[in-house]
Amino acid sequence: MEDKLLEQIPSLDLADFRSGDPARKAKFVQELGEAYQNIGFVALKNHGLSDEQTKQLYADVQAFFQLPDAAKQRYENPELAGQRGYISKGKEHAKGRNTGDLKEFFHVGQEVEDDTDPVKNDYPANIWPAEVPSFQKSTFTAYRTLEAAGQDVLRAIALYLQLPENYFDAKVKAGNSILRPIHYFPIEDPDAVPSDAVRAAEHGDINLITLLMGASADGLQVKRRDGKWIPITALPDQIVVNVGDMLQRLTNGVLKSTIHRVVNPPREKMNTSRYSIPFFMHPRSEMSLAALEHCVTPDNPKKEADITAGEFLNERLIELGLKKK
């Protein structure tokens, strides 16, 4: 189905892939692959996070962002280029823009459990806010749960691409993934912010795939190939999973990293908060993003130069204003 006909994103059940039933698994793989070739997004249920875990996570995230700015800024370390801890209001902007997004966020990163893995020394330590004691447990529980769901989504993608099912396993083991609780903060005076400032300007994600926990208000939109923006909505028990730029690059554009944005609410609702919690699934930095051989054809010639995931991430952090050249 061409995405220009889609008014909503496809809804899939991860339990089908995990069921052990070959027919259910094959159907999931086919439907996921078709969605990622067309619009780049799916809604996914049975991802592993319980209602209780989700409620605790959102309670802890809201408690942190409701702290005074001075308290939050104690957990901000500019030397880390936004890779751990708090990132304050307006620091990040979309690629190609100078106006900062109307958001603040917090980054929770990988914790490598294998002391013999050389990547352990590559990642900075996580930063935990003392004012919210349960923040560490709830965010890292979500991290590991979404990481496991992401691994299964990548296994399904590998099968769709006619690769071995475990193709991505070693590449994402102890990968440089990030959980990002985001607060789109209230704007009391809309006239006091730049006229072109938005909650999140249009962009593609950097990583392999993104697993997004349902936002607390409307606003997320995806751009179809015909140029129309359509709202992304998921049921409370679903997460939204989309293709990132790294996976698009690896597949030479066969799978689509679709442009998306978070628009401002109506003026009368600008003074309300919006929360969302994406999990950006990254591989290990040494993974090559060179186009897969069978994704390069006479009809689809190679589009991008070879690059590693680490090199690509570094480029994008500079473009987003989080890291200096």
N, C-alpha and C positions, 0 to 999 in steps of 0.2 A: 504493500500500500504506500503510495506517495505521501510524504508528510504534509503536503499542501491540503490534503483531505482531512488531516487529523485536527480535531478540536479539543482533544484531551490526550494525555499520554497513556500508553498501554499499562495495564495493571497485571502484575505477575505474582506468583506464590513461590518463595524460595523452598518451601516444603516439597514442591514437585521435584526440584533438582536433588534434594537430599533424601528422597523417599526410598531409593533403591529399586524403584519401578522403572525399567528401561524406557517404556513408552512415555511416562510422565516426564522423565528427565530429558528425553529427546525433544519433546514438545516445548519444554521450557527453553532449551538451548536455541531452538529455531525461532521462537517468538522474541527472545531477548536479542538475538543477532539481527533480526529484521528491524526491531525498534531502534537499535543502535546504528543501523545503516540509514534509517529514515530520519528520525528526529533526535536521537542521542539521549533520550530520557526514558525511564520506566518508573512506575510506582511499585514497591515491593513489600509484601507482607511476610510474616513469619521469619523475620530477620534475627530474632533472638533476644531482643530487649523486652522485658516485661513491663506492664503498665506501672508497677510499683517502682521499678528502677528508673523509668522515664520521669515519673513525677518527682522522685528524689533528685534526679539530675537537674531538672528545670528549677526546682526550689533552690538548690545550691548555686546554680548559675545566676539566678535573679538576686539572691542574697549578696553575691560578690559584686555585681554591677550596681547595686543600690548603695554600696559604700561610697563615702566621699571621694572625690577625684584624688585628693592628696594620699589617701590610703591605698587606692588602686595603683597609683604611680610608684609606690614602693616596690611593686612587682614587675616593673618595666625596666629592661636592660637593653638600651639601644645597640650595644656591642653584639648582641645575638641576632641582629637583623630580623627581629620579629619572630624568631623560631621557637621561643619559649616565653611563657609568662604573659603579662599584660601588654597590649598595644593600644595606645590612647587615641582619643577622638581625632579623626581627620588625617591620621598618619598614612593610611593606604589610599591609593587612587588606582583606577583602572589603567591598563596599558594604553598609552597615547593620550592620557589626560593629565592635567595638573591639579584640578580641583579634587580635594580629598573627599572620600565617601563619608556619609553621615552615619558613622558606626564606630564602635570600639569593640575589641575582642580579646580573647585569651587563648594562648596556644599550649596544648598538652601534647608532648611528643613521645617518641618511642623510648622504651626502657629495655635494653638488651639484657636478657637473662643468662646468655652463654658468655662466660668470662673469657673464653678463648676466641670469640668472634672479634676480628680486628675492627669491625664497624663500631664496637662498643665505645671506642675512644673518639669517634667522629661526632657523636651527638652530645650536645650540652645537657646538663641535668635539668629535670623539670623543676619548676618553681611553684610552690604551693602557698595559697593565701591562708595565713594563720587565723584570720577572722572568721573563716568558714571551715571548721574542722572536717566536715564530711565531704568537702569539695574534691579532695584527692581520690577518695574511694569511688564516688559516683561518676566522676569524669573518666577515671581509668577503667572502671567496669564497662562503661560505654565504649571506650577506646578498643578494648580487647574484643568485645562482642561485635562491633562493627567491622573490625579487622577480620574476624572469622567469616562474617557474611561476605565481605569484599573478596576474600580468597575464593569462596565458592562462586561468586559472580565471575571472577577472572577465570576459574576453571571452565565455566560454561562458555565464556568468550573464546577460550582456547579451542574448545571443541567446535564451536561455530566457525572458527578460522581454520579448521582442519589441522590443528596442532595437537600434540599430546596433551591430555587433560591437565597434567601437572606442569605444563610449560612455564607458568608464572610462579610456581611455588617457591623455588629457591631465590628467584629474583625479588620477591616481596618479603621473604623471611627476614625479620628485623629491619624492614624497610623504613624509610624516612617519613613515615606517615604522621599526620597532624590531626588532632581533634580541635576544632575551633568553635567554642561558644561565642556567639555574636550578639551584641546588644545594639540595635538601631535605636538610639536614644531619642527621647522626646525633644521636639523643637518648640519652645514656648513662643518664639517670635519668628515666623517664617521669613519675614523681611530682613532679618539680621544675618541670614546665611547667603552665600553666593547664589545667584539665580539659577546656575546650572548644577548646583549640588544635589545629589540624589543619594539614597540609602546605599545602593551598590550599582555603579554604572555598568553598562553592558560589557561582558567579558566572557572568555572561555576559561575554564579551570586549568591549572598547570599540570596536574597529576595524571595518573592512569585512569582512576574512576573516583567519583565523589559519592558518598552516602550521606544524604541530608535528612536529619530528623525534622519532623514537621514543624514549621514555623508557627509562632503564636498569633500571627495576623496575616492577612492577604498581602500580596505584593510581588511574589516571585513570578516572573514571566520568561518564556522561552521564545526565541525567534525562529520561525519556520523558514524554510528555504525560499518561500515566496515573499518573505519580508514581513509577514504579519506576526505581531506579538500575541501569544496566547497565554492565559494564566495557568500556572502549575498548581494544582491542588491535589492533596492526597488525604485519604481517610486517616483518622487518628492512629490506627494500628499499622500504618504504612510508612516507609521511608522512600525518598526519591533518590534514584541512582542514575548518575549520568556519566558519559564518557568525557575524559579530560584530554588536554592537548597532547600529553605524552602518548596516550593510546592512539589518538588520531595520527600522530607522527609515525608510530611504529607500524600502523596498518596502511600507511600511505594514503590516508583519507578514506579508506573503506568504511571505517567506523567514524561517526561524526561527533566532534566536540562542539556541541551547539552553543551558540551565543545566548546568554541569559542575563537577567538584571533583576534588581529589587527596586521597584518604583516607590516614590513617595505616596503616602496616603492622601486622601482629600485634605485640603487645608485645615478643615475643622478637626481633623484627627492627627495632625502633625505633633500634637503634644502628648501622644501616646507612645509607649515602648513597643518594640517588636523584638522577639528573640528567635534565633535559629541556631542549630548546632550541626554543621557539616563535619564529616570525617573525610579528609583528603588522603586517599590511598596512594602512597608513593612507593616506588621500588627502592632497592639499594642504589646508591649513587653511581656505582660502576656499571649499571645496566646500560647496554647500548640501545638507543632509540632508532638505529638505522632501520629503514623500511624492510619489512619481511619480504623475502625474495618473491613469494607467490602473490604478494599484493602489488607488485610492480609488473605491469603488462603493457603491451603496445597501446591499449586504450586508456591506461592509467599510469603514465610514466612517473618516474620518481620525482617527488615534489620538494624534498628537503635534504639538506646535507646531513651527513652522519654526525651524531652528537651523543654524549652520555646523559643519563638522567640528571646527574649532579651538575654538569655544565649547563644544561637547559634550565634547571631550577635557579642557578646563580644568575643567569641572564634575566629571568623573569622577576626575581626579587629586586634587581636594579630597576627594571622597567616599572615596577609597582611602587617604587619610592621607599621600600623597606631597607634597602642596602645601597651603600655608596659604591661607586665604581672603584 
